[in-house]
Amino acid sequence: MAREAALSTIIRNRLMSDKRVGDLPVGIYVIENVVYLIGRVDTLEQRDIVEFIVRGAPGVRRVNTDELAVSEISQATAGK
């Protein structure tokens, strides 16, 4: 559990230090070195950046973005 908390802190610091995505409301949960991202980003590019940063953290086995909503997709599907 301490390792998961340490990994979560590392990831959070990496995300916050990136000017492109540092202020986005993204929650981070780590279970057995699998990182779950929860929240909302504005664009697919931001989602990809967040995922890339998280994957680059040492010890990350897998990244799950199923609960990371993208606003531009939500807006596009709402208009249909």
Backbone as XML, in Angstrom:
<?xml version="1.0"?>
<chain id="A" units="angstrom">
  <residue number="1" name="MET">
    <atom name="N" x="0.819" y="-1.191" z="0.000"/>
    <atom name="CA" x="0.000" y="0.000" z="0.000"/>
    <atom name="C" x="0.869" y="1.263" z="0.000"/>
  </residue>
  <residue number="2" name="ALA">
    <atom name="N" x="1.982" y="1.234" z="0.706"/>
    <atom name="CA" x="2.875" y="2.392" z="0.733"/>
    <atom name="C" x="3.479" y="2.635" z="-0.645"/>
  </residue>
  <residue number="3" name="ARG">
    <atom name="N" x="3.779" y="1.543" z="-1.370"/>
    <atom name="CA" x="4.323" y="1.702" z="-2.718"/>
    <atom name="C" x="3.299" y="2.334" z="-3.646"/>
  </residue>
  <residue number="4" name="GLU">
    <atom name="N" x="2.035" y="1.953" z="-3.490"/>
    <atom name="CA" x="0.971" y="2.530" z="-4.322"/>
    <atom name="C" x="0.821" y="4.018" z="-4.039"/>
  </residue>
  <residue number="5" name="ALA">
    <atom name="N" x="0.906" y="4.400" z="-2.775"/>
    <atom name="CA" x="0.809" y="5.814" z="-2.414"/>
    <atom name="C" x="1.994" y="6.591" z="-2.976"/>
  </residue>
  <residue number="6" name="ALA">
    <atom name="N" x="3.174" y="6.000" z="-2.911"/>
    <atom name="CA" x="4.372" y="6.661" z="-3.448"/>
    <atom name="C" x="4.255" y="6.822" z="-4.960"/>
  </residue>
  <residue number="7" name="LEU">
    <atom name="N" x="3.785" y="5.784" z="-5.640"/>
    <atom name="CA" x="3.621" y="5.856" z="-7.093"/>
    <atom name="C" x="2.570" y="6.902" z="-7.452"/>
  </residue>
  <residue number="8" name="SER">
    <atom name="N" x="1.494" y="6.965" z="-6.717"/>
    <atom name="CA" x="0.454" y="7.958" z="-6.946"/>
    <atom name="C" x="1.016" y="9.371" z="-6.795"/>
  </residue>
  <residue number="9" name="THR">
    <atom name="N" x="1.854" y="9.595" z="-5.795"/>
    <atom name="CA" x="2.470" y="10.902" z="-5.579"/>
    <atom name="C" x="3.405" y="11.260" z="-6.721"/>
  </residue>
  <residue number="10" name="ILE">
    <atom name="N" x="4.191" y="10.309" z="-7.179"/>
    <atom name="CA" x="5.095" y="10.543" z="-8.307"/>
    <atom name="C" x="4.297" y="10.951" z="-9.539"/>
  </residue>
  <residue number="11" name="ILE">
    <atom name="N" x="3.244" y="10.213" z="-9.825"/>
    <atom name="CA" x="2.418" y="10.497" z="-11.004"/>
    <atom name="C" x="1.759" y="11.861" z="-10.884"/>
  </residue>
  <residue number="12" name="ARG">
    <atom name="N" x="1.201" y="12.153" z="-9.722"/>
    <atom name="CA" x="0.527" y="13.440" z="-9.507"/>
    <atom name="C" x="1.513" y="14.595" z="-9.732"/>
  </residue>
  <residue number="13" name="ASN">
    <atom name="N" x="2.726" y="14.466" z="-9.215"/>
    <atom name="CA" x="3.743" y="15.507" z="-9.389"/>
    <atom name="C" x="4.133" y="15.664" z="-10.852"/>
  </residue>
  <residue number="14" name="ARG">
    <atom name="N" x="4.256" y="14.544" z="-11.558"/>
    <atom name="CA" x="4.597" y="14.607" z="-12.983"/>
    <atom name="C" x="3.508" y="15.324" z="-13.775"/>
  </residue>
  <residue number="15" name="LEU">
    <atom name="N" x="2.250" y="15.019" z="-13.468"/>
    <atom name="CA" x="1.145" y="15.661" z="-14.178"/>
    <atom name="C" x="1.064" y="17.154" z="-13.852"/>
  </residue>
  <residue number="16" name="MET">
    <atom name="N" x="1.192" y="17.493" z="-12.576"/>
    <atom name="CA" x="1.073" y="18.896" z="-12.175"/>
    <atom name="C" x="2.203" y="19.752" z="-12.749"/>
  </residue>
  <residue number="17" name="SER">
    <atom name="N" x="3.350" y="19.152" z="-13.007"/>
    <atom name="CA" x="4.471" y="19.933" z="-13.527"/>
    <atom name="C" x="4.388" y="20.142" z="-15.041"/>
  </residue>
  <residue number="18" name="ASP">
    <atom name="N" x="3.433" y="19.496" z="-15.699"/>
    <atom name="CA" x="3.270" y="19.663" z="-17.143"/>
    <atom name="C" x="2.263" y="20.781" z="-17.408"/>
  </residue>
  <residue number="19" name="LYS">
    <atom name="N" x="2.711" y="21.831" z="-18.110"/>
    <atom name="CA" x="1.864" y="23.000" z="-18.341"/>
    <atom name="C" x="0.637" y="22.689" z="-19.194"/>
  </residue>
  <residue number="20" name="ARG">
    <atom name="N" x="0.701" y="21.646" z="-19.996"/>
    <atom name="CA" x="-0.421" y="21.320" z="-20.880"/>
    <atom name="C" x="-1.585" y="20.680" z="-20.143"/>
  </residue>
  <residue number="21" name="VAL">
    <atom name="N" x="-1.298" y="19.947" z="-19.080"/>
    <atom name="CA" x="-2.356" y="19.185" z="-18.398"/>
    <atom name="C" x="-2.345" y="19.344" z="-16.879"/>
  </residue>
  <residue number="22" name="GLY">
    <atom name="N" x="-1.463" y="20.170" z="-16.359"/>
    <atom name="CA" x="-1.279" y="20.281" z="-14.911"/>
    <atom name="C" x="-2.477" y="20.763" z="-14.127"/>
  </residue>
  <residue number="23" name="ASP">
    <atom name="N" x="-3.368" y="21.514" z="-14.759"/>
    <atom name="CA" x="-4.514" y="22.048" z="-14.026"/>
    <atom name="C" x="-5.818" y="21.297" z="-14.301"/>
  </residue>
  <residue number="24" name="LEU">
    <atom name="N" x="-5.726" y="20.163" z="-14.948"/>
    <atom name="CA" x="-6.936" y="19.389" z="-15.262"/>
    <atom name="C" x="-7.392" y="18.568" z="-14.055"/>
  </residue>
  <residue number="25" name="PRO">
    <atom name="N" x="-8.707" y="18.389" z="-13.909"/>
    <atom name="CA" x="-9.232" y="17.617" z="-12.772"/>
    <atom name="C" x="-9.157" y="16.111" z="-13.026"/>
  </residue>
  <residue number="26" name="VAL">
    <atom name="N" x="-7.976" y="15.555" z="-12.811"/>
    <atom name="CA" x="-7.759" y="14.129" z="-13.048"/>
    <atom name="C" x="-7.386" y="13.469" z="-11.731"/>
  </residue>
  <residue number="27" name="GLY">
    <atom name="N" x="-8.209" y="12.496" z="-11.325"/>
    <atom name="CA" x="-7.916" y="11.720" z="-10.131"/>
    <atom name="C" x="-7.060" y="10.517" z="-10.488"/>
  </residue>
  <residue number="28" name="ILE">
    <atom name="N" x="-6.208" y="10.116" z="-9.558"/>
    <atom name="CA" x="-5.283" y="9.011" z="-9.786"/>
    <atom name="C" x="-5.480" y="7.980" z="-8.687"/>
  </residue>
  <residue number="29" name="TYR">
    <atom name="N" x="-5.730" y="6.750" z="-9.095"/>
    <atom name="CA" x="-5.830" y="5.638" z="-8.153"/>
    <atom name="C" x="-4.907" y="4.539" z="-8.630"/>
  </residue>
  <residue number="30" name="VAL">
    <atom name="N" x="-4.116" y="3.989" z="-7.712"/>
    <atom name="CA" x="-3.163" y="2.941" z="-8.066"/>
    <atom name="C" x="-3.506" y="1.689" z="-7.286"/>
  </residue>
  <residue number="31" name="ILE">
    <atom name="N" x="-3.703" y="0.596" z="-8.026"/>
    <atom name="CA" x="-3.957" y="-0.702" z="-7.408"/>
    <atom name="C" x="-3.044" y="-1.712" z="-8.083"/>
  </residue>
  <residue number="32" name="GLU">
    <atom name="N" x="-2.119" y="-2.266" z="-7.315"/>
    <atom name="CA" x="-1.159" y="-3.254" z="-7.827"/>
    <atom name="C" x="-0.449" y="-2.743" z="-9.086"/>
  </residue>
  <residue number="33" name="ASN">
    <atom name="N" x="0.022" y="-1.493" z="-9.018"/>
    <atom name="CA" x="0.773" y="-0.838" z="-10.092"/>
    <atom name="C" x="-0.031" y="-0.621" z="-11.371"/>
  </residue>
  <residue number="34" name="VAL">
    <atom name="N" x="-1.340" y="-0.773" z="-11.303"/>
    <atom name="CA" x="-2.222" y="-0.385" z="-12.401"/>
    <atom name="C" x="-2.796" y="0.972" z="-12.019"/>
  </residue>
  <residue number="35" name="VAL">
    <atom name="N" x="-2.651" y="1.948" z="-12.899"/>
    <atom name="CA" x="-3.085" y="3.316" z="-12.618"/>
    <atom name="C" x="-4.439" y="3.551" z="-13.279"/>
  </residue>
  <residue number="36" name="TYR">
    <atom name="N" x="-5.397" y="3.971" z="-12.462"/>
    <atom name="CA" x="-6.735" y="4.299" z="-12.941"/>
    <atom name="C" x="-6.869" y="5.816" z="-12.931"/>
  </residue>
  <residue number="37" name="LEU">
    <atom name="N" x="-7.209" y="6.382" z="-14.079"/>
    <atom name="CA" x="-7.384" y="7.825" z="-14.207"/>
    <atom name="C" x="-8.873" y="8.131" z="-14.285"/>
  </residue>
  <residue number="38" name="ILE">
    <atom name="N" x="-9.310" y="9.050" z="-13.441"/>
    <atom name="CA" x="-10.721" y="9.389" z="-13.354"/>
    <atom name="C" x="-10.845" y="10.904" z="-13.408"/>
  </residue>
  <residue number="39" name="GLY">
    <atom name="N" x="-11.768" y="11.389" z="-14.228"/>
    <atom name="CA" x="-11.980" y="12.829" z="-14.304"/>
    <atom name="C" x="-12.358" y="13.252" z="-15.701"/>
  </residue>
  <residue number="40" name="ARG">
    <atom name="N" x="-11.960" y="14.481" z="-16.076"/>
    <atom name="CA" x="-12.346" y="15.040" z="-17.361"/>
    <atom name="C" x="-11.192" y="15.851" z="-17.929"/>
  </residue>
  <residue number="41" name="VAL">
    <atom name="N" x="-10.973" y="15.658" z="-19.217"/>
    <atom name="CA" x="-10.028" y="16.477" z="-19.974"/>
    <atom name="C" x="-10.806" y="17.129" z="-21.110"/>
  </residue>
  <residue number="42" name="ASP">
    <atom name="N" x="-10.235" y="18.155" z="-21.717"/>
    <atom name="CA" x="-10.949" y="18.884" z="-22.758"/>
    <atom name="C" x="-10.848" y="18.223" z="-24.134"/>
  </residue>
  <residue number="43" name="THR">
    <atom name="N" x="-9.690" y="17.639" z="-24.436"/>
    <atom name="CA" x="-9.458" y="17.123" z="-25.791"/>
    <atom name="C" x="-8.830" y="15.732" z="-25.753"/>
  </residue>
  <residue number="44" name="LEU">
    <atom name="N" x="-8.914" y="15.052" z="-26.891"/>
    <atom name="CA" x="-8.239" y="13.757" z="-27.019"/>
    <atom name="C" x="-6.738" y="13.913" z="-26.852"/>
  </residue>
  <residue number="45" name="GLU">
    <atom name="N" x="-6.194" y="15.026" z="-27.336"/>
    <atom name="CA" x="-4.759" y="15.270" z="-27.201"/>
    <atom name="C" x="-4.358" y="15.337" z="-25.729"/>
  </residue>
  <residue number="46" name="GLN">
    <atom name="N" x="-5.164" y="16.012" z="-24.915"/>
    <atom name="CA" x="-4.869" y="16.075" z="-23.480"/>
    <atom name="C" x="-4.927" y="14.687" z="-22.847"/>
  </residue>
  <residue number="47" name="ARG">
    <atom name="N" x="-5.906" y="13.888" z="-23.248"/>
    <atom name="CA" x="-5.986" y="12.520" z="-22.713"/>
    <atom name="C" x="-4.731" y="11.743" z="-23.068"/>
  </residue>
  <residue number="48" name="ASP">
    <atom name="N" x="-4.280" y="11.879" z="-24.308"/>
    <atom name="CA" x="-3.074" y="11.174" z="-24.746"/>
    <atom name="C" x="-1.838" y="11.645" z="-23.985"/>
  </residue>
  <residue number="49" name="ILE">
    <atom name="N" x="-1.752" y="12.949" z="-23.720"/>
    <atom name="CA" x="-0.620" y="13.493" z="-22.968"/>
    <atom name="C" x="-0.614" y="12.942" z="-21.552"/>
  </residue>
  <residue number="50" name="VAL">
    <atom name="N" x="-1.781" y="12.966" z="-20.907"/>
    <atom name="CA" x="-1.895" y="12.440" z="-19.542"/>
    <atom name="C" x="-1.478" y="10.969" z="-19.515"/>
  </residue>
  <residue number="51" name="GLU">
    <atom name="N" x="-1.991" y="10.198" z="-20.439"/>
    <atom name="CA" x="-1.662" y="8.775" z="-20.480"/>
    <atom name="C" x="-0.169" y="8.562" z="-20.716"/>
  </residue>
  <residue number="52" name="PHE">
    <atom name="N" x="0.436" y="9.335" z="-21.618"/>
    <atom name="CA" x="1.868" y="9.228" z="-21.912"/>
    <atom name="C" x="2.705" y="9.533" z="-20.666"/>
  </residue>
  <residue number="53" name="ILE">
    <atom name="N" x="2.343" y="10.599" z="-19.950"/>
    <atom name="CA" x="3.082" y="10.974" z="-18.740"/>
    <atom name="C" x="2.990" y="9.873" z="-17.693"/>
  </residue>
  <residue number="54" name="VAL">
    <atom name="N" x="1.784" y="9.335" z="-17.514"/>
    <atom name="CA" x="1.579" y="8.294" z="-16.504"/>
    <atom name="C" x="2.341" y="7.021" z="-16.877"/>
  </residue>
  <residue number="55" name="ARG">
    <atom name="N" x="2.278" y="6.623" z="-18.136"/>
    <atom name="CA" x="2.993" y="5.420" z="-18.578"/>
    <atom name="C" x="4.499" y="5.533" z="-18.356"/>
  </residue>
  <residue number="56" name="GLY">
    <atom name="N" x="5.021" y="6.752" z="-18.398"/>
    <atom name="CA" x="6.453" y="6.971" z="-18.229"/>
    <atom name="C" x="6.942" y="6.907" z="-16.798"/>
  </residue>
  <residue number="57" name="ALA">
    <atom name="N" x="6.035" y="6.836" z="-15.850"/>
    <atom name="CA" x="6.439" y="6.757" z="-14.441"/>
    <atom name="C" x="6.969" y="5.362" z="-14.136"/>
  </residue>
  <residue number="58" name="PRO">
    <atom name="N" x="8.075" y="5.289" z="-13.425"/>
    <atom name="CA" x="8.651" y="3.976" z="-13.108"/>
    <atom name="C" x="7.714" y="3.147" z="-12.231"/>
  </residue>
  <residue number="59" name="GLY">
    <atom name="N" x="7.512" y="1.899" z="-12.615"/>
    <atom name="CA" x="6.675" y="0.993" z="-11.831"/>
    <atom name="C" x="5.256" y="0.841" z="-12.340"/>
  </residue>
  <residue number="60" name="VAL">
    <atom name="N" x="4.844" y="1.656" z="-13.307"/>
    <atom name="CA" x="3.480" y="1.561" z="-13.825"/>
    <atom name="C" x="3.380" y="0.350" z="-14.752"/>
  </residue>
  <residue number="61" name="ARG">
    <atom name="N" x="2.474" y="-0.558" z="-14.425"/>
    <atom name="CA" x="2.259" y="-1.749" z="-15.258"/>
    <atom name="C" x="1.279" y="-1.493" z="-16.376"/>
  </residue>
  <residue number="62" name="ARG">
    <atom name="N" x="0.219" y="-0.740" z="-16.060"/>
    <atom name="CA" x="-0.847" y="-0.500" z="-17.030"/>
    <atom name="C" x="-1.573" y="0.769" z="-16.638"/>
  </residue>
  <residue number="63" name="VAL">
    <atom name="N" x="-2.191" y="1.431" z="-17.633"/>
    <atom name="CA" x="-2.969" y="2.642" z="-17.386"/>
    <atom name="C" x="-4.384" y="2.410" z="-17.893"/>
  </residue>
  <residue number="64" name="ASN">
    <atom name="N" x="-5.363" y="2.668" z="-17.041"/>
    <atom name="CA" x="-6.768" y="2.525" z="-17.402"/>
    <atom name="C" x="-7.384" y="3.916" z="-17.506"/>
  </residue>
  <residue number="65" name="THR">
    <atom name="N" x="-7.870" y="4.260" z="-18.719"/>
    <atom name="CA" x="-8.476" y="5.576" z="-18.933"/>
    <atom name="C" x="-9.985" y="5.483" z="-19.176"/>
  </residue>
  <residue number="66" name="ASP">
    <atom name="N" x="-10.582" y="4.354" z="-18.825"/>
    <atom name="CA" x="-12.018" y="4.161" z="-19.067"/>
    <atom name="C" x="-12.883" y="5.228" z="-18.404"/>
  </residue>
  <residue number="67" name="GLU">
    <atom name="N" x="-12.443" y="5.768" z="-17.269"/>
    <atom name="CA" x="-13.226" y="6.759" z="-16.530"/>
    <atom name="C" x="-12.701" y="8.183" z="-16.735"/>
  </residue>
  <residue number="68" name="LEU">
    <atom name="N" x="-11.891" y="8.377" z="-17.762"/>
    <atom name="CA" x="-11.355" y="9.697" z="-18.080"/>
    <atom name="C" x="-12.134" y="10.249" z="-19.271"/>
  </residue>
  <residue number="69" name="ALA">
    <atom name="N" x="-13.116" y="11.096" z="-18.983"/>
    <atom name="CA" x="-14.007" y="11.631" z="-20.019"/>
    <atom name="C" x="-13.314" y="12.736" z="-20.807"/>
  </residue>
  <residue number="70" name="VAL">
    <atom name="N" x="-13.665" y="12.814" z="-22.087"/>
    <atom name="CA" x="-13.126" y="13.840" z="-22.971"/>
    <atom name="C" x="-14.276" y="14.758" z="-23.378"/>
  </residue>
  <residue number="71" name="SER">
    <atom name="N" x="-14.184" y="16.030" z="-23.031"/>
    <atom name="CA" x="-15.264" y="16.991" z="-23.280"/>
    <atom name="C" x="-15.615" y="17.115" z="-24.748"/>
  </residue>
  <residue number="72" name="GLU">
    <atom name="N" x="-14.602" y="17.157" z="-25.634"/>
    <atom name="CA" x="-14.917" y="17.352" z="-27.065"/>
    <atom name="C" x="-15.713" y="16.183" z="-27.620"/>
  </residue>
  <residue number="73" name="ILE">
    <atom name="N" x="-15.522" y="14.992" z="-27.093"/>
    <atom name="CA" x="-16.303" y="13.839" z="-27.547"/>
    <atom name="C" x="-17.725" y="13.940" z="-26.999"/>
  </residue>
  <residue number="74" name="SER">
    <atom name="N" x="-17.848" y="14.307" z="-25.718"/>
    <atom name="CA" x="-19.162" y="14.441" z="-25.095"/>
    <atom name="C" x="-20.005" y="15.480" z="-25.818"/>
  </residue>
  <residue number="75" name="GLN">
    <atom name="N" x="-19.392" y="16.592" z="-26.193"/>
    <atom name="CA" x="-20.112" y="17.648" z="-26.894"/>
    <atom name="C" x="-20.506" y="17.219" z="-28.287"/>
  </residue>
  <residue number="76" name="ALA">
    <atom name="N" x="-19.638" y="16.468" z="-28.969"/>
    <atom name="CA" x="-19.928" y="16.022" z="-30.320"/>
    <atom name="C" x="-21.082" y="15.027" z="-30.344"/>
  </residue>
  <residue number="77" name="THR">
    <atom name="N" x="-21.117" y="14.117" z="-29.375"/>
    <atom name="CA" x="-22.187" y="13.115" z="-29.347"/>
    <atom name="C" x="-23.488" y="13.712" z="-28.838"/>
  </residue>
  <residue number="78" name="ALA">
    <atom name="N" x="-23.426" y="14.795" z="-28.065"/>
    <atom name="CA" x="-24.647" y="15.426" z="-27.577"/>
    <atom name="C" x="-25.404" y="16.117" z="-28.708"/>
  </residue>
  <residue number="79" name="GLY">
    <atom name="N" x="-24.699" y="16.522" z="-29.738"/>
    <atom name="CA" x="-25.335" y="17.211" z="-30.846"/>
    <atom name="C" x="-25.987" y="16.282" z="-31.852"/>
  </residue>
  <residue number="80" name="LYS">
    <atom name="N" x="-25.844" y="14.986" z="-31.684"/>
    <atom name="CA" x="-26.419" y="14.013" z="-32.645"/>
    <atom name="C" x="-27.826" y="13.654" z="-32.291"/>
  </residue>
</chain>
